[in-house]
Amino acid sequence: MKISFLIHTIYGIGGTIRTTLNLAEELADRHEIEIVSVFRHRDAPLFAIDPRVDVVPLVDTRPASPTSELKHPLHLQPAELYPGTDARQKEYSRLTDERVREHYAASDADVIISTRPGLTAYIAQFGPERAVLIGQEHMSHNHHKPALRAEMYPYLTRLDAFVTVSEGDAASYRAQMPLPDTRVLAIPNSVPEPVVEPSDTSGTTVVAAGRLASEKQYHVLIEAFGKVAAVRPDWTLRICGWGKEKDRLRRRIDELGLYNSVHLMGPRSPIEPEWAKGAIAVSTSRHESFGMTLVEAMRCGLPVVSTDCDYGPREIIADGVDGLLVPVGDANAVAAALLRLIDDEDLRRRMGAAARRNARRFDPGPVAKQYEELFAELGATTASRGPAHGAAQETADGGEFAPVADCVVADDGGLVVTLLPRNAHGYGGPSLGGGGALRLVCSHPDAAVADRVHPFDKEGRATVPAHEEFAEGVWTCHAEREDGERVTLSARAVDQRGAMRAADRVTPGEAVRQLVPYVRHGSLSLRSWSRPVHAEVAGIRVSGRTFTIDGRVLGEGVPDGDPVLLMRRRGKNALELSFDAVREGTDGFRVTVPVVEPVTGQADAHDVWDLWLRYSPGAEPVRLARILDDVVEKGSLFPYPGIEVPKKRSLTALRSMARKLGVGPREKVIVKVFYSAANELVLNVVDKPIG
């Protein structure tokens, strides 16, 4: 049969998009599937989409697109047929009314599934009479305002079925908003088997994921983790996602002095490699209709600490078996649950194994079967057609040379690059293009640097040994056939866990090397660092008007005597300042930098200082940097709070008198340390805009 999903946009990132794709791709094995995306706001979707699924965008809202319809006359007029109480109502227009109506007027879909309230109203109005109409509730009855519930009621009565993602929410609808002619039932969201190996829970990272929105209550999580970090300072929290709360959360992290412990990682897709880096997953939501992130984390082998909010978590987590449920909004309870798992490694391992087992019930196969049974019960045609046979099938039958690979950092720091099989979603595999052998070719932007070449074996694996030298910089990965045809190697998932343990692999007296694979513009790239001696930054503490930097000297250099920090100003007004550091153990150092000196010597409205360490008297200075982990670019992910101080400059008699009389604002500067694109430590002295 033909199944049509109607979604706000398939080009973004979020739980509704992810679960729609999971279900659509599972159903594509047996049915013709289309996803109708009302809006197309970017060129390519952020999630990979199975080529068997037909994506149909209706309104182009890309500002730079030659076909952009942002200024279409009908798009400038408010929607007449989209519910006015839906939170996204202002994004809809008479153009969206017209496009959705036109699409379904010509549709031969057997089943149409909507994914948000306003779109449910659309299919209730525009769905063909012969089609089975199903509305999905990705939030919950109690989450919606009374005005929206009232406006949606007549549309819900026109549906054949209304599907919630939890039994609790289905019961709430039946009790509070009975729909006599519409079947109301619960079918959970689905989460496929992860594309990376599960976590062994042995690390020291707690992971959370989801929109940075108020209902996720990340401020409670940050407060709770402050209590954790106070007693377990070696543990860190990573929050993956984006949203309107980012700046507020960033300020709270700085206020609590947690900038070395809590990191806002931005959106991550696919998310599984990030879960697998963790030892524990955590959620502090005020409400969850389901809890996609909980299941994703559990499928990756993580025990979960979650608030016991309506409705999803308590239907997903078996408290005390595969996770821990805590009261909503209780930072002390969240901290206590995290510490319980942190301090009991055996419990953490047992719960992680149970989480992985128990989450298998959310596999797309069983969930899709429930939907297919529902389609049949509602009278949908089952024999009208089979799966789609389009461009994806042509590729799978031996068309375009377009290999896709996964990459894993091994425990010793080497890399294993594995091609996806030819028959997996139409991607190219080791025998694509005539059966010739393939080679992994890594190239450096400097043409004078020789390529690094490794053959793919018959299983489609290429191994890059840990000892192989890569010049510093960004390397691009290609797949090359015997006939010399070379294409950029696309990446599906990159497992960087091995890179997190790089500092433990450094051998005293040997050069420091780090090779981190990552996805850049959809392709597999490698970031390499190679230094005879390296000063690795471990942490930075901002206090009053000073920065204190802790780190280690690694590589061929042997610290002898007290080290010295050198600050060198860039540009025509070059200057060098020095600050005495102290030795910490065999290879550690600590240095405190008062900001008064670079501020007093300010030469421009924006001074930039590079930080170097002379680790022994007479030794050549080395840059301070942070390279021995999995984060390729730390600048925006590991920020430090700035220090605001009065500007130091000579004053004319007039300005001096004006200051004494209190006339005009006092000029100030902001001093910040941060990581450059190469992850080297830099200090800025920047004039603060007046007013």
NULODO-210422 format. One line per 2 residues: for each residue x, y, z of C-alpha. Coordinates in nm, 2 decimals, always signed. Layout:
<recs>
X Y Z; ...
</recs>
This chain:
<recs>
+0.00 +0.00 +0.00; +0.10 +0.36 -0.03
+0.16 +0.54 +0.30; +0.19 +0.92 +0.32
+0.34 +1.10 +0.62; +0.26 +1.48 +0.65
+0.52 +1.66 +0.86; +0.61 +2.03 +0.93
+0.96 +1.98 +0.79; +1.18 +1.68 +0.74
+1.49 +1.90 +0.69; +1.55 +1.98 +1.05
+1.64 +1.78 +1.36; +1.42 +1.66 +1.64
+1.22 +1.37 +1.79; +0.92 +1.39 +1.56
+1.15 +1.39 +1.25; +1.36 +1.11 +1.38
+1.07 +0.88 +1.48; +0.89 +0.95 +1.15
+1.20 +0.84 +0.96; +1.24 +0.53 +1.17
+0.88 +0.42 +1.10; +0.89 +0.52 +0.74
+1.21 +0.33 +0.67; +1.09 +0.01 +0.83
+0.76 +0.03 +0.64; +0.95 +0.09 +0.31
+1.05 -0.28 +0.31; +0.69 -0.37 +0.22
+0.51 -0.05 +0.11; +0.54 +0.26 -0.10
+0.63 +0.55 +0.13; +0.63 +0.93 +0.09
+0.70 +1.20 +0.34; +0.53 +1.53 +0.26
+0.73 +1.81 +0.41; +0.52 +2.13 +0.42
+0.84 +2.34 +0.44; +1.19 +2.30 +0.29
+1.41 +2.54 +0.48; +1.75 +2.40 +0.40
+1.91 +2.23 +0.10; +1.96 +1.88 +0.25
+1.80 +1.71 +0.55; +2.01 +1.68 +0.86
+1.91 +1.32 +0.91; +2.01 +1.06 +0.65
+1.69 +0.95 +0.46; +1.65 +0.60 +0.31
+1.65 +0.64 -0.07; +1.34 +0.42 -0.09
+1.14 +0.70 +0.09; +1.01 +0.97 -0.15
+1.04 +1.32 +0.00; +0.79 +1.57 -0.13
+0.85 +1.93 -0.02; +0.56 +2.17 -0.08
+0.68 +2.52 +0.01; +1.04 +2.64 -0.04
+1.14 +2.87 +0.24; +1.52 +2.87 +0.17
+1.62 +3.24 +0.16; +1.89 +3.20 -0.10
+1.71 +2.95 -0.32; +1.61 +3.06 -0.67
+1.28 +2.90 -0.61; +1.22 +3.05 -0.26
+0.86 +3.13 -0.20; +0.91 +3.35 +0.11
+0.76 +3.64 -0.08; +0.49 +3.45 -0.27
+0.18 +3.66 -0.24; -0.02 +3.38 -0.09
+0.25 +3.31 +0.16; +0.23 +3.67 +0.28
-0.14 +3.61 +0.38; -0.24 +3.42 +0.70
-0.36 +3.07 +0.67; -0.74 +3.02 +0.67
-0.76 +2.65 +0.72; -0.48 +2.59 +0.97
-0.58 +2.60 +1.34; -0.51 +2.94 +1.49
-0.42 +2.80 +1.83; -0.14 +2.58 +1.70
+0.19 +2.71 +1.82; +0.33 +2.72 +1.46
+0.03 +2.89 +1.32; +0.22 +3.21 +1.22
+0.45 +3.00 +0.99; +0.15 +2.88 +0.79
-0.03 +3.07 +0.51; -0.28 +3.06 +0.24
+0.00 +2.91 +0.03; +0.04 +2.61 +0.26
-0.34 +2.57 +0.27; -0.34 +2.55 -0.11
-0.03 +2.33 -0.15; -0.15 +2.07 +0.10
-0.50 +2.06 -0.05; -0.36 +2.03 -0.40
-0.12 +1.75 -0.30; -0.39 +1.53 -0.14
-0.65 +1.61 -0.40; -0.43 +1.43 -0.65
-0.30 +1.17 -0.40; -0.35 +0.79 -0.44
-0.23 +0.73 -0.08; -0.40 +0.44 +0.10
-0.30 +0.58 +0.45; -0.22 +0.94 +0.55
-0.05 +1.00 +0.88; -0.02 +1.35 +1.03
+0.24 +1.44 +1.29; +0.12 +1.76 +1.47
-0.21 +1.91 +1.56; -0.23 +2.16 +1.27
-0.14 +1.90 +1.02; -0.41 +1.67 +1.16
-0.66 +1.95 +1.08; -0.52 +1.96 +0.73
-0.56 +1.58 +0.66; -0.91 +1.59 +0.82
-1.01 +1.86 +0.57; -0.80 +1.75 +0.26
-0.76 +1.37 +0.30; -0.91 +1.17 +0.01
-1.23 +0.99 +0.10; -1.08 +0.65 +0.02
-0.78 +0.70 +0.24; -0.74 +0.59 +0.61
-0.66 +0.90 +0.81; -0.45 +0.87 +1.12
-0.34 +1.15 +1.35; -0.03 +1.11 +1.57
+0.01 +1.29 +1.90; +0.38 +1.36 +1.96
+0.32 +1.57 +2.26; +0.04 +1.49 +2.51
-0.32 +1.59 +2.59; -0.23 +1.78 +2.91
+0.05 +1.96 +2.73; -0.19 +2.14 +2.49
-0.38 +2.45 +2.59; -0.76 +2.42 +2.64
-0.81 +2.65 +2.33; -0.62 +2.42 +2.11
-0.80 +2.11 +2.24; -1.13 +2.28 +2.17
-1.03 +2.38 +1.82; -0.89 +2.04 +1.73
-1.19 +1.84 +1.86; -1.40 +1.85 +1.54
-1.10 +1.75 +1.33; -1.01 +1.46 +1.55
-1.37 +1.32 +1.51; -1.31 +1.30 +1.13
-1.01 +1.07 +1.17; -1.01 +0.69 +1.16
-0.76 +0.66 +1.44; -0.56 +0.89 +1.67
-0.24 +0.74 +1.80; -0.05 +0.86 +2.11
+0.29 +0.74 +2.21; +0.21 +0.63 +2.57
-0.08 +0.43 +2.73; -0.11 +0.71 +2.99
-0.18 +0.97 +2.73; -0.42 +0.75 +2.54
-0.62 +0.70 +2.87; -0.61 +1.08 +2.92
-0.76 +1.14 +2.58; -1.03 +0.87 +2.63
-1.13 +1.02 +2.97; -1.11 +1.39 +2.90
-1.17 +1.42 +2.53; -1.38 +1.12 +2.41
-1.39 +1.06 +2.04; -1.68 +0.81 +1.98
-1.61 +0.75 +1.61; -1.23 +0.77 +1.62
-1.02 +0.48 +1.76; -0.77 +0.61 +2.02
-0.48 +0.39 +2.10; -0.11 +0.40 +2.20
+0.18 +0.28 +1.98; +0.53 +0.38 +2.10
+0.79 +0.55 +1.89; +1.05 +0.32 +1.75
+1.43 +0.34 +1.78; +1.65 +0.11 +1.56
+1.95 -0.08 +1.66; +2.24 +0.17 +1.70
+2.49 +0.20 +1.43; +2.78 +0.19 +1.68
+2.88 -0.06 +1.94; +2.71 +0.00 +2.28
+2.88 +0.17 +2.57; +3.07 -0.04 +2.82
+2.97 +0.23 +3.08; +3.34 +0.25 +3.20
+3.39 +0.62 +3.11; +3.34 +0.94 +3.32
+3.09 +1.12 +3.09; +2.72 +1.18 +3.16
+2.52 +1.25 +2.84; +2.18 +1.44 +2.79
+2.02 +1.52 +2.46; +1.72 +1.71 +2.33
+1.61 +2.06 +2.25; +1.74 +2.34 +2.47
+1.39 +2.43 +2.57; +1.23 +2.52 +2.91
+1.03 +2.20 +2.94; +1.36 +2.00 +2.93
+1.46 +2.18 +3.26; +1.83 +2.17 +3.19
+1.88 +2.43 +3.45; +1.78 +2.16 +3.71
+2.03 +1.92 +3.55; +2.31 +2.18 +3.56
+2.24 +2.26 +3.93; +2.24 +1.89 +4.00
+2.56 +1.83 +3.82; +2.72 +2.11 +4.02
+2.66 +1.89 +4.33; +2.81 +1.59 +4.14
+3.12 +1.78 +4.02; +3.19 +1.90 +4.38
+3.26 +1.54 +4.49; +3.35 +1.37 +4.16
+3.54 +1.65 +3.97; +3.67 +1.40 +3.71
+3.32 +1.35 +3.57; +3.18 +1.57 +3.30
+2.83 +1.64 +3.16; +2.76 +1.68 +2.79
+2.43 +1.82 +2.67; +2.36 +1.77 +2.30
+2.10 +1.98 +2.12; +2.01 +2.33 +2.02
+1.74 +2.58 +2.11; +1.64 +2.91 +2.26
+1.76 +2.84 +2.61; +2.13 +2.81 +2.51
+2.24 +3.15 +2.62; +2.05 +3.13 +2.95
+2.20 +2.79 +3.02; +2.55 +2.91 +2.93
+2.52 +3.19 +3.18; +2.41 +2.95 +3.45
+2.70 +2.72 +3.38; +2.94 +3.02 +3.42
+2.76 +3.14 +3.74; +2.81 +2.80 +3.90
+3.17 +2.78 +3.78; +3.10 +2.46 +3.59
+3.26 +2.56 +3.26; +3.52 +2.28 +3.30
+3.25 +2.02 +3.38; +2.94 +2.10 +3.17
+2.95 +2.14 +2.80; +2.68 +2.24 +2.55
+2.77 +2.03 +2.25; +2.52 +2.16 +2.00
+2.31 +1.93 +1.77; +2.46 +1.59 +1.69
+2.34 +1.36 +1.41; +2.35 +1.07 +1.43
+2.32 +1.08 +1.81; +2.42 +0.72 +1.88
+2.80 +0.79 +1.88; +2.75 +1.05 +2.14
+2.54 +0.82 +2.36; +2.81 +0.55 +2.33
+3.07 +0.79 +2.47; +2.88 +0.81 +2.79
+2.86 +0.60 +3.10; +2.52 +0.73 +3.21
+2.23 +0.91 +3.04; +2.01 +1.17 +3.21
+1.68 +1.35 +3.15; +1.52 +1.62 +3.37
+1.22 +1.70 +3.16; +0.90 +1.85 +3.31
+0.69 +1.64 +3.08; +0.76 +1.38 +2.81
+0.50 +1.24 +2.58; +0.73 +0.95 +2.51
+1.11 +0.99 +2.56; +1.29 +0.92 +2.24
+1.63 +1.01 +2.40; +1.57 +0.76 +2.68
+1.52 +0.47 +2.44; +1.81 +0.59 +2.22
+2.04 +0.59 +2.52; +1.92 +0.26 +2.65
+1.97 +0.10 +2.31; +2.33 +0.22 +2.33
+2.37 +0.04 +2.67; +2.34 +0.33 +2.91
+2.15 +0.33 +3.24; +1.92 +0.63 +3.25
+1.84 +0.87 +3.53; +1.51 +1.04 +3.44
+1.24 +1.25 +3.61; +0.92 +1.06 +3.66
+0.72 +1.29 +3.45; +0.40 +1.23 +3.25
+0.39 +1.00 +3.06; +0.67 +0.83 +2.88
+0.96 +0.77 +3.12; +0.77 +0.54 +3.36
+0.65 +0.33 +3.06; +1.01 +0.30 +2.93
+1.23 +0.27 +3.24; +1.19 -0.01 +3.50
+1.30 +0.18 +3.81; +1.60 +0.02 +3.98
+1.64 -0.23 +3.69; +1.76 -0.04 +3.38
+1.75 +0.32 +3.52; +1.64 +0.54 +3.81
+1.33 +0.76 +3.83; +1.34 +1.08 +4.03
+1.09 +1.35 +4.11; +1.04 +1.63 +3.86
+1.24 +1.95 +3.94; +1.44 +1.80 +4.23
+1.81 +1.87 +4.17; +1.91 +1.70 +4.49
+1.74 +1.38 +4.38; +1.90 +1.39 +4.03
+2.24 +1.44 +4.19; +2.19 +1.15 +4.43
+2.08 +0.92 +4.15; +2.38 +1.01 +3.93
+2.62 +0.97 +4.22; +2.47 +0.63 +4.30
+2.55 +0.51 +3.95; +2.89 +0.69 +3.94
+3.00 +0.53 +4.27; +2.88 +0.18 +4.19
+3.04 +0.06 +3.87; +2.89 -0.29 +3.90
+2.54 -0.15 +3.93; +2.60 +0.08 +3.64
+2.72 -0.21 +3.42; +2.42 -0.43 +3.52
+2.17 -0.15 +3.46; +2.33 -0.07 +3.12
+2.30 -0.43 +3.01; +1.94 -0.44 +3.13
+1.87 -0.12 +2.95; +2.00 -0.26 +2.62
+1.79 -0.57 +2.66; +1.47 -0.40 +2.76
+1.48 -0.13 +2.49; +1.47 -0.39 +2.21
+1.09 -0.38 +2.24; +1.10 -0.04 +2.07
+1.27 -0.18 +1.76; +1.11 -0.05 +1.44
+1.00 -0.40 +1.34; +0.75 -0.47 +1.62
+0.63 -0.10 +1.61; +0.57 -0.11 +1.24
+0.38 -0.43 +1.28; +0.14 -0.26 +1.52
+0.08 +0.01 +1.26; +0.02 -0.24 +0.98
-0.23 -0.43 +1.20; -0.40 -0.10 +1.26
-0.41 -0.02 +0.89; -0.57 -0.36 +0.82
-0.83 -0.32 +1.09; -0.93 +0.02 +0.95
-0.98 -0.12 +0.61; -0.67 +0.01 +0.43
-0.59 -0.16 +0.10; -0.30 -0.41 +0.14
-0.23 -0.54 -0.21; -0.24 -0.23 -0.43
+0.13 -0.19 -0.46; +0.47 -0.29 -0.32
+0.78 -0.09 -0.21; +0.89 +0.20 -0.43
+1.14 +0.13 -0.71; +1.31 +0.45 -0.79
+1.65 +0.60 -0.80; +1.76 +0.41 -0.49
+1.71 +0.08 -0.66; +1.91 +0.19 -0.96
+2.20 +0.28 -0.74; +2.18 -0.06 -0.57
+2.18 -0.24 -0.90; +2.52 -0.09 -0.99
+2.49 +0.27 -1.08; +2.67 +0.58 -0.94
+2.99 +0.52 -0.75; +2.90 +0.67 -0.42
+3.05 +0.48 -0.13; +2.95 +0.55 +0.23
+3.14 +0.43 +0.54; +3.14 +0.41 +0.92
+3.46 +0.49 +1.11; +3.58 +0.38 +1.45
+3.88 +0.49 +1.66; +4.03 +0.18 +1.81
+4.16 +0.16 +2.16; +4.52 +0.21 +2.04
+4.43 +0.52 +1.84; +4.42 +0.35 +1.50
+4.12 +0.38 +1.27; +3.89 +0.12 +1.11
+3.69 +0.25 +0.82; +3.41 +0.01 +0.71
+3.21 +0.05 +0.38; +2.84 +0.00 +0.41
+2.72 -0.29 +0.20; +2.58 -0.23 -0.15
+2.24 -0.36 -0.05; +2.20 -0.13 +0.25
+1.98 +0.16 +0.15; +2.14 +0.17 -0.20
+2.48 +0.27 -0.07; +2.79 +0.16 -0.25
+3.00 -0.11 -0.10; +3.34 -0.27 -0.17
+3.24 -0.43 -0.50; +3.06 -0.13 -0.64
+3.15 -0.03 -0.99; +3.26 -0.35 -1.17
+3.40 -0.54 -0.87; +3.74 -0.38 -0.87
+3.93 -0.34 -0.54; +3.89 -0.02 -0.35
+4.15 +0.18 -0.15; +4.11 +0.43 +0.12
+4.31 +0.74 +0.02; +4.36 +1.02 +0.27
+4.49 +1.35 +0.12; +4.63 +1.66 +0.29
+4.56 +2.01 +0.14; +4.94 +2.06 +0.10
+5.01 +1.88 -0.23; +5.37 +1.82 -0.12
+5.24 +1.59 +0.16; +5.20 +1.24 +0.03
+4.87 +1.06 +0.04; +4.81 +0.79 +0.30
+4.67 +0.48 +0.12; +4.52 +0.17 +0.28
+4.33 -0.11 +0.09; +3.98 -0.22 +0.18
+3.97 -0.59 +0.24; +3.70 -0.83 +0.11
+3.48 -0.73 +0.40; +3.50 -0.36 +0.31
+3.73 -0.27 +0.60; +4.04 -0.05 +0.58
+4.27 -0.01 +0.88; +4.49 +0.29 +0.96
+4.76 +0.18 +1.21; +4.80 +0.38 +1.52
+5.17 +0.44 +1.46; +5.12 +0.59 +1.11
+5.23 +0.96 +1.09; +4.99 +1.22 +0.96
+5.11 +1.58 +0.91; +4.91 +1.84 +1.11
+4.59 +1.96 +0.95; +4.27 +1.83 +0.80
+4.28 +1.52 +0.58; +4.01 +1.43 +0.33
+3.91 +1.07 +0.29; +3.84 +0.92 -0.06
+3.76 +0.58 -0.20; +3.96 +0.50 -0.51
+3.90 +0.21 -0.76; +4.16 +0.02 -0.95
+4.08 +0.23 -1.26; +4.19 +0.54 -1.07
+3.84 +0.69 -1.02; +3.84 +0.86 -0.68
+3.54 +1.00 -0.50; +3.51 +1.17 -0.16
+3.40 +0.91 +0.10; +3.07 +0.99 +0.26
+3.02 +0.91 +0.63; +2.73 +0.77 +0.81
+2.86 +0.73 +1.17; +3.19 +0.81 +1.33
+3.27 +0.64 +1.67; +3.53 +0.87 +1.84
+3.54 +0.69 +2.17; +3.90 +0.58 +2.13
+4.01 +0.94 +2.08; +3.88 +1.03 +2.43
+4.16 +0.82 +2.58; +4.44 +0.97 +2.38
+4.62 +1.12 +2.68; +4.65 +0.77 +2.84
+4.83 +0.65 +2.53; +5.11 +0.91 +2.52
+5.44 +0.74 +2.57; +5.70 +0.94 +2.77
+5.99 +1.05 +2.55; +5.79 +1.01 +2.22
+5.62 +1.26 +2.00; +5.26 +1.34 +2.06
+5.02 +1.24 +1.78; +4.64 +1.26 +1.77
+4.42 +1.16 +1.48; +4.04 +1.23 +1.52
+3.79 +1.13 +1.24; +3.48 +1.34 +1.20
+3.21 +1.43 +0.96; +3.26 +1.75 +0.76
+3.00 +1.85 +0.51; +2.88 +1.49 +0.50
+3.22 +1.34 +0.42; +3.47 +1.16 +0.63
+3.76 +1.38 +0.74; +4.06 +1.34 +0.97
+4.20 +1.60 +1.20; +4.57 +1.54 +1.28
+4.81 +1.69 +1.53; +5.17 +1.59 +1.55
+5.41 +1.76 +1.79; +5.75 +1.66 +1.93
+5.66 +1.83 +2.26; +5.31 +1.94 +2.36
+5.16 +2.14 +2.65; +4.81 +1.99 +2.70
+4.56 +2.22 +2.88; +4.37 +2.02 +3.14
+4.15 +2.30 +3.29; +4.11 +2.67 +3.33
+3.98 +2.85 +3.63; +3.86 +3.21 +3.61
+3.87 +3.39 +3.95; +3.85 +3.77 +4.01
+4.09 +3.92 +3.77; +4.31 +3.61 +3.70
+4.31 +3.30 +3.49; +4.47 +2.99 +3.63
+4.57 +2.72 +3.38; +4.65 +2.36 +3.46
+4.82 +2.12 +3.22; +5.08 +1.86 +3.14
+5.40 +1.86 +2.93; +5.40 +1.55 +2.70
+5.63 +1.41 +2.44; +6.00 +1.43 +2.39
+6.05 +1.72 +2.63; +6.15 +1.65 +2.98
+6.05 +1.93 +3.23; +6.35 +2.05 +3.43
+6.30 +2.34 +3.66; +6.00 +2.57 +3.69
+5.82 +2.64 +3.36; +5.74 +2.99 +3.23
+5.42 +3.10 +3.04; +5.49 +3.34 +2.75
+5.21 +3.56 +2.61; +5.29 +3.69 +2.26
+5.08 +3.96 +2.10; +5.00 +3.93 +1.74
+5.03 +4.20 +1.48; +5.25 +4.51 +1.43
+5.25 +4.59 +1.80; +5.42 +4.26 +1.89
+5.50 +4.22 +2.26; +5.59 +3.93 +2.49
+5.49 +3.90 +2.85; +5.61 +3.62 +3.09
+5.46 +3.47 +3.40; +5.62 +3.22 +3.63
+5.45 +2.88 +3.65; +5.50 +2.60 +3.90
+5.57 +2.23 +3.85; +5.29 +1.98 +3.95
+5.42 +1.63 +3.99; +5.64 +1.48 +3.71
+5.49 +1.65 +3.40; +5.22 +1.89 +3.53
+5.22 +2.27 +3.55; +5.01 +2.54 +3.69
+5.02 +2.91 +3.61; +4.81 +3.21 +3.72
+4.78 +3.50 +3.48; +4.67 +3.84 +3.61
+4.48 +4.03 +3.34; +4.62 +4.37 +3.45
+4.94 +4.33 +3.24; +4.78 +4.26 +2.90
+4.52 +4.52 +2.97; +4.78 +4.79 +3.07
+4.97 +4.71 +2.76; +4.67 +4.72 +2.53
+4.77 +4.85 +2.18; +4.44 +4.81 +1.99
+4.07 +4.78 +2.04; +4.11 +4.40 +1.99
+4.45 +4.26 +2.10; +4.51 +3.89 +2.04
+4.77 +3.70 +2.25; +4.90 +3.35 +2.18
+5.00 +3.15 +2.48; +5.32 +2.95 +2.49
+5.50 +2.74 +2.76; +5.88 +2.72 +2.81
+5.87 +2.40 +3.00; +6.24 +2.41 +3.10
+6.50 +2.68 +3.11; +6.66 +2.71 +2.76
+6.39 +2.49 +2.59; +6.20 +2.61 +2.28
+5.85 +2.73 +2.39; +5.55 +2.52 +2.28
+5.19 +2.62 +2.23; +4.93 +2.56 +2.49
+4.65 +2.36 +2.34; +4.39 +2.09 +2.41
+4.41 +1.82 +2.15; +4.40 +1.48 +2.33
+4.03 +1.41 +2.32; +3.74 +1.36 +2.07
+3.64 +1.72 +2.01; +3.78 +1.85 +1.69
+3.70 +2.22 +1.73; +3.65 +2.33 +2.09
+3.61 +2.71 +2.04; +3.23 +2.72 +2.07
+3.19 +2.41 +2.29; +3.44 +2.49 +2.57
+3.40 +2.86 +2.63; +3.53 +3.04 +2.94
+3.37 +3.34 +3.11; +3.53 +3.68 +3.04
+3.67 +3.92 +3.29; +3.55 +4.28 +3.26
+3.79 +4.54 +3.39; +3.84 +4.92 +3.34
+4.04 +5.02 +3.04; +4.39 +5.13 +3.11
+4.49 +5.43 +2.90; +4.64 +5.77 +2.93
+4.39 +6.05 +2.97; +4.40 +6.41 +2.87
+4.34 +6.66 +3.14; +3.99 +6.72 +3.00
+3.89 +6.35 +3.01; +4.05 +6.31 +3.36
+3.84 +6.60 +3.49; +3.52 +6.46 +3.32
+3.58 +6.13 +3.49; +3.62 +6.30 +3.83
+3.30 +6.49 +3.78; +3.12 +6.17 +3.68
+3.06 +6.28 +3.32; +3.03 +5.99 +3.07
+3.06 +5.62 +3.11; +3.38 +5.45 +3.23
+3.55 +5.27 +2.94; +3.60 +4.89 +3.00
+3.76 +4.59 +2.83; +3.67 +4.23 +2.83
+3.95 +3.97 +2.87; +3.88 +3.61 +2.75
+4.07 +3.30 +2.70; +3.94 +3.06 +2.43
+4.05 +2.78 +2.19; +4.14 +2.87 +1.83
+4.03 +2.66 +1.53; +4.35 +2.45 +1.59
+4.25 +2.41 +1.96; +4.54 +2.63 +2.07
+4.48 +2.86 +2.37; +4.44 +3.23 +2.29
+4.37 +3.54 +2.50; +4.18 +3.84 +2.38
+4.16 +4.19 +2.52; +3.86 +4.36 +2.35
+3.71 +4.70 +2.41; +3.35 +4.67 +2.55
+3.11 +4.87 +2.34; +2.99 +5.18 +2.54
+2.62 +5.16 +2.61
</recs>
